[in-house]
Amino acid sequence: MNENRIIALLHGCNLNLLGERDPEHYGNRNLGELECEFVDAARRHGIRCVTFQTNHEGELIEKIHELRKRVDGMVINPGAWTHYSYALHDALEMVVAPVVEVHLSDIASREEKWRRRSVISDVCDLTISGKGMEGYKEALAWLVKRFEAGKADPSLRSE
């Protein structure tokens, strides 16, 4: 049913240190485990995944540019860039496919002066925050429902 669908799973700064960094907010599992779970779950739905993590903002923007017309869905956790990167906002604005913003911690209950605000939410189709690793499963389930409802057309991709 979802054959030939491709989802990009993108991670920004410091997410390479999941499992080591502040487990109270981010959990004990590492990025490799998170990605394997997501890719395996997507595969069960007949969906292929592209995964990418970087600590360099320009590299993430370049990856988004590269994938913006080539994927059927995008799940992104930009890390701290969520709160101030208007360049990331502008790159996501050009993505043809549905975009889901995911945060492991509940950013609405974090540091008041800067972490509670997302500058990318208005260019994302859905924001999931504070559900830990379950948030990624929810993002995948939401995309799968869209695909099944015919709300993401693979013909929009330019191969």
C-alpha positions as CSV (number, residue, x, y, z in Angstrom):
1,M,0.0,0.0,0.0
2,N,2.8,2.4,0.8
3,E,5.3,0.9,-1.7
4,N,7.8,3.4,-3.0
5,R,7.2,5.8,-0.1
6,I,10.2,7.4,1.4
7,I,10.4,9.3,4.8
8,A,13.4,11.4,5.9
9,L,14.2,11.2,9.6
10,L,16.4,14.2,10.4
11,H,18.2,15.1,13.6
12,G,20.0,18.3,14.6
13,C,22.6,19.3,17.0
14,N,23.6,17.2,20.0
15,L,21.1,14.4,19.3
16,N,24.1,12.2,18.5
17,L,24.6,12.2,22.3
18,L,21.2,10.7,23.1
19,G,21.6,8.2,25.9
20,E,24.4,10.3,27.4
21,R,23.0,13.8,27.5
22,D,20.5,14.7,30.3
23,P,18.6,11.4,30.4
24,E,15.9,13.0,32.6
25,H,14.8,15.1,29.5
26,Y,15.9,12.9,26.7
27,G,15.8,9.3,27.9
28,N,18.4,6.6,28.1
29,R,18.4,5.2,24.6
30,N,20.8,6.4,21.9
31,L,20.2,7.8,18.5
32,G,21.1,4.5,16.7
33,E,18.5,2.7,18.7
34,L,15.9,5.4,17.9
35,E,16.7,5.3,14.2
36,C,16.6,1.5,14.0
37,E,13.2,1.4,15.7
38,F,11.8,4.0,13.4
39,V,13.3,2.4,10.2
40,D,12.0,-1.0,11.2
41,A,8.5,0.3,12.0
42,A,8.5,2.1,8.6
43,R,9.7,-1.0,6.8
44,R,6.7,-2.9,8.2
45,H,4.5,-0.4,6.4
46,G,6.5,-0.8,3.2
47,I,8.2,2.6,3.6
48,R,11.9,3.3,3.1
49,C,13.8,5.8,5.3
50,V,16.6,8.2,4.9
51,T,18.2,9.1,8.2
52,F,20.6,12.0,8.9
53,Q,22.1,13.7,11.9
54,T,24.5,16.7,12.1
55,N,25.8,19.2,14.5
56,H,26.2,21.7,11.7
57,E,23.2,23.9,10.9
58,G,24.2,24.4,7.2
59,E,24.6,20.7,6.7
60,L,21.0,20.1,7.9
61,I,19.7,22.9,5.6
62,E,21.6,21.4,2.7
63,K,20.1,17.9,3.4
64,I,16.6,19.5,3.6
65,H,17.2,21.2,0.2
66,E,18.4,17.9,-1.3
67,L,15.4,16.0,0.0
68,R,12.6,18.6,-0.2
69,K,11.1,17.2,-3.4
70,R,12.4,13.6,-3.1
71,V,10.6,12.3,0.0
72,D,7.0,11.7,0.8
73,G,7.3,12.8,4.4
74,M,9.8,14.3,6.8
75,V,10.2,13.9,10.5
76,I,12.6,16.3,12.1
77,N,14.0,17.0,15.5
78,P,16.3,20.0,15.0
79,G,17.5,20.2,18.6
80,A,18.3,23.7,19.8
81,W,17.9,25.1,16.2
82,T,14.2,24.7,16.8
83,H,14.2,27.8,18.9
84,Y,16.1,30.3,16.8
85,S,17.0,29.1,13.3
86,Y,15.0,31.1,10.8
87,A,17.2,29.6,8.1
88,L,15.9,26.2,9.0
89,H,12.4,27.6,9.0
90,D,12.9,28.8,5.5
91,A,14.3,25.5,4.3
92,L,11.4,23.6,5.8
93,E,9.0,26.0,4.2
94,M,10.1,24.7,0.8
95,V,9.5,21.0,1.5
96,V,6.8,19.6,-0.7
97,A,5.9,16.7,1.6
98,P,4.3,16.7,5.0
99,V,6.7,17.6,7.8
100,V,6.4,16.5,11.4
101,E,8.4,18.3,14.1
102,V,9.3,16.0,17.0
103,H,10.8,16.8,20.4
104,L,11.7,14.2,23.0
105,S,11.1,16.6,25.9
106,D,8.1,18.8,26.4
107,I,9.5,22.1,25.2
108,A,6.5,24.0,26.5
109,S,7.6,23.2,30.1
110,R,11.3,23.9,29.6
111,E,13.4,27.0,30.0
112,E,11.1,30.0,29.7
113,K,13.4,32.5,28.1
114,W,14.2,30.5,25.0
115,R,13.3,26.8,24.8
116,R,9.5,27.1,24.9
117,R,9.2,28.7,21.5
118,S,9.6,26.9,18.1
119,V,10.3,29.0,15.1
120,I,9.6,26.1,12.8
121,S,6.2,24.9,14.0
122,D,4.3,27.2,11.6
123,V,5.9,25.5,8.6
124,C,5.4,22.0,10.0
125,D,2.1,20.0,9.5
126,L,2.3,18.5,13.0
127,T,4.3,19.1,16.2
128,I,4.8,16.3,18.8
129,S,6.5,17.2,22.0
130,G,7.2,15.6,25.3
131,K,6.4,12.0,24.4
132,G,10.0,10.7,24.3
133,M,10.7,8.0,21.8
134,E,6.9,7.4,21.5
135,G,6.7,10.7,19.7
136,Y,8.6,9.3,16.7
137,K,6.1,6.4,16.5
138,E,3.3,8.8,16.6
139,A,4.9,10.8,13.8
140,L,5.2,7.7,11.7
141,A,1.6,6.6,12.4
142,W,0.4,10.1,11.4
143,L,2.3,10.0,8.1
144,V,1.1,6.4,7.3
145,K,-2.5,7.6,7.8
146,R,-1.9,10.4,5.4
147,F,-0.4,8.1,2.8
148,E,-3.3,5.7,3.2
149,A,-5.8,8.6,2.8
150,G,-4.0,9.7,-0.4
151,K,-2.9,13.0,1.1
152,A,0.8,12.6,0.1
153,D,1.3,12.0,-3.6
154,P,4.6,10.3,-4.6
155,S,4.3,11.8,-8.1
156,L,5.3,15.1,-6.5
157,R,8.8,13.7,-5.9
158,S,11.4,14.4,-8.5
159,E,13.7,11.5,-8.7
